[in-house]
């Protein structure tokens, strides 16, 4: 599996965003992975919120995993492009 880097940019108003260039030189089977630092175990129900755009042909799939220890497991959410 080939992994590649995300690009971090300043947003137009406030904040930041990241993206991957999905066109050339990307090839079928390429994967990008973004991970966060470990988060404390919540004491109540929690919510994870993010925005995404999957514009273009053959975009692929966006998967969201909840990593527990060293186990990535199965996606807890998935969107086909």
C-alpha positions as CSV (number, residue, x, y, z in Angstrom):
1,X,0.0,0.0,0.0
2,X,1.4,3.4,-1.0
3,X,0.8,6.2,1.5
4,X,1.2,9.9,0.6
5,X,1.2,13.2,2.5
6,X,-1.7,15.6,3.1
7,X,-1.2,19.3,2.4
8,X,-2.0,21.8,5.3
9,X,-3.2,25.3,4.2
10,X,-4.7,28.4,5.9
11,X,-8.4,28.8,5.3
12,X,-9.9,31.8,3.5
13,X,-11.5,33.3,6.7
14,X,-10.3,31.5,9.8
15,X,-8.9,28.1,10.6
16,X,-7.1,25.6,8.4
17,X,-7.8,22.8,6.0
18,X,-6.0,19.8,4.6
19,X,-6.3,18.1,1.3
20,X,-4.8,15.5,-0.9
21,X,-4.2,16.0,-4.7
22,X,-6.4,13.2,-6.1
23,X,-5.3,13.6,-9.7
24,X,-1.8,12.9,-11.2
25,X,0.4,11.6,-9.8
26,X,-2.2,9.5,-7.8
27,X,-2.7,6.0,-9.0
28,X,-5.4,3.4,-8.2
29,X,-4.6,1.8,-4.9
30,X,-2.9,4.8,-3.4
31,X,-4.0,5.6,0.2
32,X,-3.7,8.6,2.4
33,X,-3.9,8.4,6.2
34,X,-4.4,11.2,8.7
35,X,-4.1,10.4,12.3
36,X,-4.6,12.5,15.5
37,X,-2.8,12.4,18.8
38,X,-4.4,10.1,21.3
39,X,-7.5,11.5,22.9
40,X,-8.7,11.0,26.5
41,X,-11.5,8.5,26.9
42,X,-14.8,10.4,27.1
43,X,-16.8,10.2,30.3
44,X,-20.1,10.8,28.3
45,X,-21.3,10.4,24.8
46,X,-19.0,12.3,22.4
47,X,-19.3,13.6,18.8
48,X,-16.7,13.9,16.1
49,X,-17.4,16.5,13.4
50,X,-15.7,17.2,10.1
51,X,-16.4,18.4,6.6
52,X,-15.3,16.8,3.4
53,X,-15.5,17.2,-0.3
54,X,-15.0,14.3,-2.7
55,X,-15.4,16.0,-6.1
56,X,-14.3,14.2,-9.3
57,X,-14.5,10.9,-11.0
58,X,-12.9,7.8,-9.4
59,X,-12.5,9.6,-6.1
60,X,-12.6,6.4,-4.1
61,X,-13.7,5.9,-0.5
62,X,-13.3,8.0,2.6
63,X,-13.2,5.8,5.8
64,X,-13.3,6.9,9.4
65,X,-11.8,4.6,12.0
66,X,-11.7,4.7,15.7
67,X,-8.3,3.3,16.7
68,X,-8.2,1.4,20.0
69,X,-4.7,0.6,21.1
70,X,-2.9,-0.7,18.1
71,X,-6.1,-2.1,16.5
72,X,-7.5,0.0,13.6
73,X,-10.5,-2.4,13.2
74,X,-13.3,-1.7,10.7
75,X,-14.5,1.7,9.6
76,X,-17.1,3.3,11.9
77,X,-18.2,5.5,8.9
78,X,-17.6,5.3,5.2
79,X,-18.5,7.4,2.1
80,X,-18.0,6.3,-1.5
81,X,-16.9,9.1,-3.9
